[in-house]
Amino acid sequence: MNVLYEARALTKERRGSVKKHDGGNFPAKSPMAYFFAVLEDRLGLRPMDKGD
């Protein structure tokens, strides 16, 4: 349960840089998508980068 709160806190902390926007040439960043990415990372479910 603590992992959920950690992911939530990180998402809230970085909310200013993670904003959903419409239009433009760049894909939209959703705070919810960022939350799930942080959660996956904290749970060890994100695959490692092969470039490292």
PDB file of N, CA, C, O and CB in Angstrom:
ATOM      1  N   MET A   1       0.822  -1.195   0.000  1.00  0.00           N
ATOM      2  CA  MET A   1       0.000   0.000   0.000  1.00  0.00           C
ATOM      3  C   MET A   1       0.865   1.257   0.000  1.00  0.00           C
ATOM      4  O   MET A   1       0.473   2.279  -0.564  1.00  0.00           O
ATOM      5  CB  MET A   1      -0.935  -0.001   1.205  1.00  0.00           C
ATOM      6  N   ASN A   2       2.023   1.190   0.620  1.00  0.00           N
ATOM      7  CA  ASN A   2       2.912   2.348   0.643  1.00  0.00           C
ATOM      8  C   ASN A   2       3.387   2.728  -0.748  1.00  0.00           C
ATOM      9  O   ASN A   2       3.649   3.901  -1.018  1.00  0.00           O
ATOM     10  CB  ASN A   2       4.104   2.072   1.532  1.00  0.00           C
ATOM     11  N   VAL A   3       3.500   1.744  -1.634  1.00  0.00           N
ATOM     12  CA  VAL A   3       3.964   2.007  -2.996  1.00  0.00           C
ATOM     13  C   VAL A   3       2.975   2.923  -3.717  1.00  0.00           C
ATOM     14  O   VAL A   3       3.383   3.801  -4.479  1.00  0.00           O
ATOM     15  CB  VAL A   3       4.146   0.682  -3.780  1.00  0.00           C
ATOM     16  N   LEU A   4       1.695   2.725  -3.483  1.00  0.00           N
ATOM     17  CA  LEU A   4       0.681   3.586  -4.089  1.00  0.00           C
ATOM     18  C   LEU A   4       0.831   5.025  -3.621  1.00  0.00           C
ATOM     19  O   LEU A   4       0.728   5.958  -4.418  1.00  0.00           O
ATOM     20  CB  LEU A   4      -0.719   3.074  -3.761  1.00  0.00           C
ATOM     21  N   TYR A   5       1.073   5.203  -2.333  1.00  0.00           N
ATOM     22  CA  TYR A   5       1.238   6.548  -1.785  1.00  0.00           C
ATOM     23  C   TYR A   5       2.529   7.202  -2.288  1.00  0.00           C
ATOM     24  O   TYR A   5       2.560   8.410  -2.522  1.00  0.00           O
ATOM     25  CB  TYR A   5       1.237   6.497  -0.252  1.00  0.00           C
ATOM     26  N   GLU A   6       3.592   6.411  -2.456  1.00  0.00           N
ATOM     27  CA  GLU A   6       4.838   6.946  -3.005  1.00  0.00           C
ATOM     28  C   GLU A   6       4.623   7.426  -4.437  1.00  0.00           C
ATOM     29  O   GLU A   6       5.054   8.520  -4.802  1.00  0.00           O
ATOM     30  CB  GLU A   6       5.955   5.881  -2.958  1.00  0.00           C
ATOM     31  N   ALA A   7       3.958   6.607  -5.243  1.00  0.00           N
ATOM     32  CA  ALA A   7       3.693   6.976  -6.633  1.00  0.00           C
ATOM     33  C   ALA A   7       2.809   8.217  -6.701  1.00  0.00           C
ATOM     34  O   ALA A   7       3.023   9.089  -7.543  1.00  0.00           O
ATOM     35  CB  ALA A   7       3.031   5.809  -7.386  1.00  0.00           C
ATOM     36  N   ARG A   8       1.837   8.295  -5.833  1.00  0.00           N
ATOM     37  CA  ARG A   8       0.950   9.459  -5.792  1.00  0.00           C
ATOM     38  C   ARG A   8       1.725  10.714  -5.405  1.00  0.00           C
ATOM     39  O   ARG A   8       1.546  11.772  -6.010  1.00  0.00           O
ATOM     40  CB  ARG A   8      -0.204   9.222  -4.803  1.00  0.00           C
ATOM     41  N   ALA A   9       2.585  10.595  -4.400  1.00  0.00           N
ATOM     42  CA  ALA A   9       3.370  11.742  -3.950  1.00  0.00           C
ATOM     43  C   ALA A   9       4.310  12.234  -5.052  1.00  0.00           C
ATOM     44  O   ALA A   9       4.437  13.439  -5.265  1.00  0.00           O
ATOM     45  CB  ALA A   9       4.173  11.378  -2.696  1.00  0.00           C
ATOM     46  N   LEU A  10       4.966  11.309  -5.749  1.00  0.00           N
ATOM     47  CA  LEU A  10       5.863  11.701  -6.836  1.00  0.00           C
ATOM     48  C   LEU A  10       5.102  12.372  -7.976  1.00  0.00           C
ATOM     49  O   LEU A  10       5.580  13.338  -8.569  1.00  0.00           O
ATOM     50  CB  LEU A  10       6.621  10.483  -7.362  1.00  0.00           C
ATOM     51  N   THR A  11       3.925  11.856  -8.273  1.00  0.00           N
ATOM     52  CA  THR A  11       3.113  12.437  -9.337  1.00  0.00           C
ATOM     53  C   THR A  11       2.681  13.850  -8.960  1.00  0.00           C
ATOM     54  O   THR A  11       2.731  14.759  -9.788  1.00  0.00           O
ATOM     55  CB  THR A  11       1.882  11.556  -9.624  1.00  0.00           C
ATOM     56  N   LYS A  12       2.258  14.035  -7.713  1.00  0.00           N
ATOM     57  CA  LYS A  12       1.851  15.362  -7.261  1.00  0.00           C
ATOM     58  C   LYS A  12       3.035  16.323  -7.238  1.00  0.00           C
ATOM     59  O   LYS A  12       2.893  17.499  -7.572  1.00  0.00           O
ATOM     60  CB  LYS A  12       1.216  15.278  -5.873  1.00  0.00           C
ATOM     61  N   GLU A  13       4.198  15.821  -6.846  1.00  0.00           N
ATOM     62  CA  GLU A  13       5.404  16.640  -6.770  1.00  0.00           C
ATOM     63  C   GLU A  13       5.809  17.150  -8.151  1.00  0.00           C
ATOM     64  O   GLU A  13       6.259  18.287  -8.294  1.00  0.00           O
ATOM     65  CB  GLU A  13       6.553  15.841  -6.145  1.00  0.00           C
ATOM     66  N   ARG A  14       5.648  16.317  -9.147  1.00  0.00           N
ATOM     67  CA  ARG A  14       6.087  16.656 -10.508  1.00  0.00           C
ATOM     68  C   ARG A  14       4.932  17.068 -11.411  1.00  0.00           C
ATOM     69  O   ARG A  14       5.070  17.089 -12.634  1.00  0.00           O
ATOM     70  CB  ARG A  14       6.814  15.479 -11.126  1.00  0.00           C
ATOM     71  N   ARG A  15       3.825  17.386 -10.823  1.00  0.00           N
ATOM     72  CA  ARG A  15       2.623  17.709 -11.590  1.00  0.00           C
ATOM     73  C   ARG A  15       2.844  18.874 -12.559  1.00  0.00           C
ATOM     74  O   ARG A  15       2.263  18.895 -13.644  1.00  0.00           O
ATOM     75  CB  ARG A  15       1.482  18.041 -10.644  1.00  0.00           C
ATOM     76  N   GLY A  16       3.665  19.824 -12.179  1.00  0.00           N
ATOM     77  CA  GLY A  16       3.912  20.982 -13.036  1.00  0.00           C
ATOM     78  C   GLY A  16       4.576  20.625 -14.348  1.00  0.00           C
ATOM     79  O   GLY A  16       4.360  21.300 -15.354  1.00  0.00           O
ATOM     80  N   SER A  17       5.382  19.574 -14.355  1.00  0.00           N
ATOM     81  CA  SER A  17       6.070  19.191 -15.583  1.00  0.00           C
ATOM     82  C   SER A  17       5.337  18.090 -16.349  1.00  0.00           C
ATOM     83  O   SER A  17       5.725  17.749 -17.467  1.00  0.00           O
ATOM     84  CB  SER A  17       7.476  18.737 -15.261  1.00  0.00           C
ATOM     85  N   VAL A  18       4.298  17.542 -15.763  1.00  0.00           N
ATOM     86  CA  VAL A  18       3.515  16.490 -16.426  1.00  0.00           C
ATOM     87  C   VAL A  18       2.106  17.024 -16.617  1.00  0.00           C
ATOM     88  O   VAL A  18       1.272  16.964 -15.714  1.00  0.00           O
ATOM     89  CB  VAL A  18       3.509  15.146 -15.592  1.00  0.00           C
ATOM     90  N   LYS A  19       1.859  17.548 -17.811  1.00  0.00           N
ATOM     91  CA  LYS A  19       0.547  18.116 -18.093  1.00  0.00           C
ATOM     92  C   LYS A  19       0.015  17.563 -19.395  1.00  0.00           C
ATOM     93  O   LYS A  19       0.759  17.334 -20.349  1.00  0.00           O
ATOM     94  CB  LYS A  19       0.612  19.646 -18.149  1.00  0.00           C
ATOM     95  N   LYS A  20      -1.258  17.360 -19.413  1.00  0.00           N
ATOM     96  CA  LYS A  20      -1.911  16.913 -20.635  1.00  0.00           C
ATOM     97  C   LYS A  20      -2.248  18.145 -21.468  1.00  0.00           C
ATOM     98  O   LYS A  20      -2.829  19.105 -20.963  1.00  0.00           O
ATOM     99  CB  LYS A  20      -3.193  16.069 -20.323  1.00  0.00           C
ATOM    100  N   HIS A  21      -1.886  18.111 -22.729  1.00  0.00           N
ATOM    101  CA  HIS A  21      -2.211  19.214 -23.623  1.00  0.00           C
ATOM    102  C   HIS A  21      -2.766  18.648 -24.921  1.00  0.00           C
ATOM    103  O   HIS A  21      -2.480  17.512 -25.299  1.00  0.00           O
ATOM    104  CB  HIS A  21      -0.967  20.104 -23.892  1.00  0.00           C
ATOM    105  N   ASP A  22      -3.548  19.450 -25.580  1.00  0.00           N
ATOM    106  CA  ASP A  22      -4.131  18.976 -26.835  1.00  0.00           C
ATOM    107  C   ASP A  22      -3.544  19.768 -28.000  1.00  0.00           C
ATOM    108  O   ASP A  22      -3.191  20.939 -27.860  1.00  0.00           O
ATOM    109  CB  ASP A  22      -5.681  19.102 -26.810  1.00  0.00           C
ATOM    110  N   GLY A  23      -3.451  19.118 -29.129  1.00  0.00           N
ATOM    111  CA  GLY A  23      -2.904  19.762 -30.315  1.00  0.00           C
ATOM    112  C   GLY A  23      -1.386  19.793 -30.283  1.00  0.00           C
ATOM    113  O   GLY A  23      -0.765  19.281 -29.352  1.00  0.00           O
ATOM    114  N   GLY A  24      -0.806  20.383 -31.282  1.00  0.00           N
ATOM    115  CA  GLY A  24       0.643  20.472 -31.347  1.00  0.00           C
ATOM    116  C   GLY A  24       1.263  19.230 -31.961  1.00  0.00           C
ATOM    117  O   GLY A  24       0.562  18.297 -32.353  1.00  0.00           O
ATOM    118  N   ASN A  25       2.581  19.232 -32.037  1.00  0.00           N
ATOM    119  CA  ASN A  25       3.305  18.135 -32.660  1.00  0.00           C
ATOM    120  C   ASN A  25       3.768  17.075 -31.672  1.00  0.00           C
ATOM    121  O   ASN A  25       4.298  16.040 -32.077  1.00  0.00           O
ATOM    122  CB  ASN A  25       4.481  18.669 -33.397  1.00  0.00           C
ATOM    123  N   PHE A  26       3.576  17.318 -30.399  1.00  0.00           N
ATOM    124  CA  PHE A  26       4.063  16.388 -29.381  1.00  0.00           C
ATOM    125  C   PHE A  26       2.905  15.613 -28.776  1.00  0.00           C
ATOM    126  O   PHE A  26       1.810  16.156 -28.627  1.00  0.00           O
ATOM    127  CB  PHE A  26       4.835  17.137 -28.282  1.00  0.00           C
ATOM    128  N   PRO A  27       3.129  14.346 -28.421  1.00  0.00           N
ATOM    129  CA  PRO A  27       2.056  13.578 -27.774  1.00  0.00           C
ATOM    130  C   PRO A  27       1.735  14.141 -26.398  1.00  0.00           C
ATOM    131  O   PRO A  27       2.610  14.685 -25.724  1.00  0.00           O
ATOM    132  CB  PRO A  27       2.447  12.099 -27.655  1.00  0.00           C
ATOM    133  N   ALA A  28       0.499  14.013 -25.990  1.00  0.00           N
ATOM    134  CA  ALA A  28       0.069  14.522 -24.694  1.00  0.00           C
ATOM    135  C   ALA A  28       0.611  13.652 -23.563  1.00  0.00           C
ATOM    136  O   ALA A  28       0.660  12.428 -23.676  1.00  0.00           O
ATOM    137  CB  ALA A  28      -1.461  14.589 -24.626  1.00  0.00           C
ATOM    138  N   LYS A  29       1.013  14.294 -22.484  1.00  0.00           N
ATOM    139  CA  LYS A  29       1.439  13.575 -21.288  1.00  0.00           C
ATOM    140  C   LYS A  29       0.296  13.643 -20.282  1.00  0.00           C
ATOM    141  O   LYS A  29      -0.155  14.728 -19.915  1.00  0.00           O
ATOM    142  CB  LYS A  29       2.767  14.176 -20.691  1.00  0.00           C
ATOM    143  N   SER A  30      -0.150  12.524 -19.856  1.00  0.00           N
ATOM    144  CA  SER A  30      -1.242  12.470 -18.906  1.00  0.00           C
ATOM    145  C   SER A  30      -0.687  12.226 -17.505  1.00  0.00           C
ATOM    146  O   SER A  30       0.147  11.338 -17.323  1.00  0.00           O
ATOM    147  CB  SER A  30      -2.254  11.373 -19.297  1.00  0.00           C
ATOM    148  N   PRO A  31      -1.132  12.996 -16.514  1.00  0.00           N
ATOM    149  CA  PRO A  31      -0.686  12.732 -15.142  1.00  0.00           C
ATOM    150  C   PRO A  31      -1.024  11.304 -14.686  1.00  0.00           C
ATOM    151  O   PRO A  31      -0.278  10.707 -13.911  1.00  0.00           O
ATOM    152  CB  PRO A  31      -1.321  13.743 -14.186  1.00  0.00           C
ATOM    153  N   MET A  32      -2.134  10.769 -15.161  1.00  0.00           N
ATOM    154  CA  MET A  32      -2.512   9.403 -14.787  1.00  0.00           C
ATOM    155  C   MET A  32      -1.552   8.394 -15.400  1.00  0.00           C
ATOM    156  O   MET A  32      -1.174   7.420 -14.749  1.00  0.00           O
ATOM    157  CB  MET A  32      -3.954   9.098 -15.229  1.00  0.00           C
ATOM    158  N   ALA A  33      -1.156   8.620 -16.648  1.00  0.00           N
ATOM    159  CA  ALA A  33      -0.183   7.735 -17.291  1.00  0.00           C
ATOM    160  C   ALA A  33       1.155   7.806 -16.560  1.00  0.00           C
ATOM    161  O   ALA A  33       1.829   6.791 -16.389  1.00  0.00           O
ATOM    162  CB  ALA A  33      -0.003   8.110 -18.781  1.00  0.00           C
ATOM    163  N   TYR A  34       1.535   9.007 -16.132  1.00  0.00           N
ATOM    164  CA  TYR A  34       2.773   9.173 -15.380  1.00  0.00           C
ATOM    165  C   TYR A  34       2.687   8.427 -14.051  1.00  0.00           C
ATOM    166  O   TYR A  34       3.647   7.776 -13.640  1.00  0.00           O
ATOM    167  CB  TYR A  34       3.068  10.668 -15.141  1.00  0.00           C
ATOM    168  N   PHE A  35       1.538   8.520 -13.378  1.00  0.00           N
ATOM    169  CA  PHE A  35       1.331   7.805 -12.117  1.00  0.00           C
ATOM    170  C   PHE A  35       1.528   6.307 -12.313  1.00  0.00           C
ATOM    171  O   PHE A  35       2.214   5.661 -11.521  1.00  0.00           O
ATOM    172  CB  PHE A  35      -0.075   8.087 -11.557  1.00  0.00           C
ATOM    173  N   PHE A  36       0.926   5.751 -13.369  1.00  0.00           N
ATOM    174  CA  PHE A  36       1.059   4.314 -13.603  1.00  0.00           C
ATOM    175  C   PHE A  36       2.490   3.928 -13.968  1.00  0.00           C
ATOM    176  O   PHE A  36       2.948   2.846 -13.601  1.00  0.00           O
ATOM    177  CB  PHE A  36       0.107   3.872 -14.707  1.00  0.00           C
ATOM    178  N   ALA A  37       3.192   4.788 -14.677  1.00  0.00           N
ATOM    179  CA  ALA A  37       4.590   4.511 -15.005  1.00  0.00           C
ATOM    180  C   ALA A  37       5.450   4.503 -13.737  1.00  0.00           C
ATOM    181  O   ALA A  37       6.313   3.640 -13.577  1.00  0.00           O
ATOM    182  CB  ALA A  37       5.125   5.556 -16.009  1.00  0.00           C
ATOM    183  N   VAL A  38       5.216   5.456 -12.843  1.00  0.00           N
ATOM    184  CA  VAL A  38       5.949   5.500 -11.575  1.00  0.00           C
ATOM    185  C   VAL A  38       5.618   4.262 -10.748  1.00  0.00           C
ATOM    186  O   VAL A  38       6.507   3.657 -10.149  1.00  0.00           O
ATOM    187  CB  VAL A  38       5.609   6.791 -10.782  1.00  0.00           C
ATOM    188  N   LEU A  39       4.353   3.889 -10.715  1.00  0.00           N
ATOM    189  CA  LEU A  39       3.926   2.711  -9.967  1.00  0.00           C
ATOM    190  C   LEU A  39       4.584   1.444 -10.503  1.00  0.00           C
ATOM    191  O   LEU A  39       5.067   0.621  -9.726  1.00  0.00           O
ATOM    192  CB  LEU A  39       2.406   2.573 -10.019  1.00  0.00           C
ATOM    193  N   GLU A  40       4.607   1.282 -11.816  1.00  0.00           N
ATOM    194  CA  GLU A  40       5.289   0.132 -12.427  1.00  0.00           C
ATOM    195  C   GLU A  40       6.756   0.098 -12.038  1.00  0.00           C
ATOM    196  O   GLU A  40       7.301  -0.959 -11.723  1.00  0.00           O
ATOM    197  CB  GLU A  40       5.155   0.173 -13.953  1.00  0.00           C
ATOM    198  N   ASP A  41       7.395   1.271 -12.063  1.00  0.00           N
ATOM    199  CA  ASP A  41       8.804   1.358 -11.709  1.00  0.00           C
ATOM    200  C   ASP A  41       9.024   0.950 -10.253  1.00  0.00           C
ATOM    201  O   ASP A  41       9.943   0.187  -9.954  1.00  0.00           O
ATOM    202  CB  ASP A  41       9.329   2.778 -11.951  1.00  0.00           C
ATOM    203  N   ARG A  42       8.197   1.450  -9.358  1.00  0.00           N
ATOM    204  CA  ARG A  42       8.327   1.130  -7.924  1.00  0.00           C
ATOM    205  C   ARG A  42       8.084  -0.348  -7.635  1.00  0.00           C
ATOM    206  O   ARG A  42       8.665  -0.911  -6.707  1.00  0.00           O
ATOM    207  CB  ARG A  42       7.350   1.973  -7.107  1.00  0.00           C
ATOM    208  N   LEU A  43       7.227  -0.966  -8.429  1.00  0.00           N
ATOM    209  CA  LEU A  43       6.919  -2.391  -8.229  1.00  0.00           C
ATOM    210  C   LEU A  43       7.897  -3.309  -8.962  1.00  0.00           C
ATOM    211  O   LEU A  43       7.834  -4.531  -8.825  1.00  0.00           O
ATOM    212  CB  LEU A  43       5.499  -2.687  -8.696  1.00  0.00           C
ATOM    213  N   GLY A  44       8.801  -2.710  -9.742  1.00  0.00           N
ATOM    214  CA  GLY A  44       9.783  -3.498 -10.490  1.00  0.00           C
ATOM    215  C   GLY A  44       9.204  -4.167 -11.717  1.00  0.00           C
ATOM    216  O   GLY A  44       9.712  -5.198 -12.157  1.00  0.00           O
ATOM    217  N   LEU A  45       8.148  -3.596 -12.278  1.00  0.00           N
ATOM    218  CA  LEU A  45       7.483  -4.191 -13.438  1.00  0.00           C
ATOM    219  C   LEU A  45       7.904  -3.561 -14.757  1.00  0.00           C
ATOM    220  O   LEU A  45       7.564  -4.078 -15.821  1.00  0.00           O
ATOM    221  CB  LEU A  45       5.995  -4.074 -13.284  1.00  0.00           C
ATOM    222  N   ARG A  46       8.630  -2.465 -14.708  1.00  0.00           N
ATOM    223  CA  ARG A  46       9.087  -1.813 -15.945  1.00  0.00           C
ATOM    224  C   ARG A  46      10.325  -2.525 -16.468  1.00  0.00           C
ATOM    225  O   ARG A  46      11.247  -2.815 -15.706  1.00  0.00           O
ATOM    226  CB  ARG A  46       9.390  -0.305 -15.704  1.00  0.00           C
ATOM    227  N   PRO A  47      10.348  -2.806 -17.763  1.00  0.00           N
ATOM    228  CA  PRO A  47      11.539  -3.461 -18.337  1.00  0.00           C
ATOM    229  C   PRO A  47      12.744  -2.519 -18.304  1.00  0.00           C
ATOM    230  O   PRO A  47      12.606  -1.301 -18.426  1.00  0.00           O
ATOM    231  CB  PRO A  47      11.262  -3.918 -19.795  1.00  0.00           C
ATOM    232  N   MET A  48      13.910  -3.106 -18.140  1.00  0.00           N
ATOM    233  CA  MET A  48      15.152  -2.333 -18.109  1.00  0.00           C
ATOM    234  C   MET A  48      15.485  -1.869 -19.525  1.00  0.00           C
ATOM    235  O   MET A  48      15.163  -2.556 -20.494  1.00  0.00           O
ATOM    236  CB  MET A  48      16.323  -3.174 -17.512  1.00  0.00           C
ATOM    237  N   ASP A  49      16.130  -0.707 -19.649  1.00  0.00           N
ATOM    238  CA  ASP A  49      16.595  -0.220 -20.949  1.00  0.00           C
ATOM    239  C   ASP A  49      17.738  -1.083 -21.434  1.00  0.00           C
ATOM    240  O   ASP A  49      18.653  -1.396 -20.672  1.00  0.00           O
ATOM    241  CB  ASP A  49      17.033   1.258 -20.868  1.00  0.00           C
ATOM    242  N   LYS A  50      17.692  -1.472 -22.703  1.00  0.00           N
ATOM    243  CA  LYS A  50      18.751  -2.311 -23.251  1.00  0.00           C
ATOM    244  C   LYS A  50      19.967  -1.497 -23.661  1.00  0.00           C
ATOM    245  O   LYS A  50      21.033  -2.065 -23.897  1.00  0.00           O
ATOM    246  CB  LYS A  50      18.236  -3.092 -24.437  1.00  0.00           C
ATOM    247  N   GLY A  51      19.830  -0.178 -23.750  1.00  0.00           N
ATOM    248  CA  GLY A  51      20.913   0.698 -24.157  1.00  0.00           C
ATOM    249  C   GLY A  51      21.940   0.932 -23.067  1.00  0.00           C
ATOM    250  O   GLY A  51      23.028   1.424 -23.365  1.00  0.00           O
ATOM    251  N   ASP A  52      21.647   0.606 -21.833  1.00  0.00           N
ATOM    252  CA  ASP A  52      22.574   0.877 -20.720  1.00  0.00           C
ATOM    253  C   ASP A  52      23.618  -0.181 -20.563  1.00  0.00           C
ATOM    254  O   ASP A  52      24.463  -0.087 -19.672  1.00  0.00           O
ATOM    255  CB  ASP A  52      21.826   1.011 -19.437  1.00  0.00           C
TER     256      ASP A  52
END
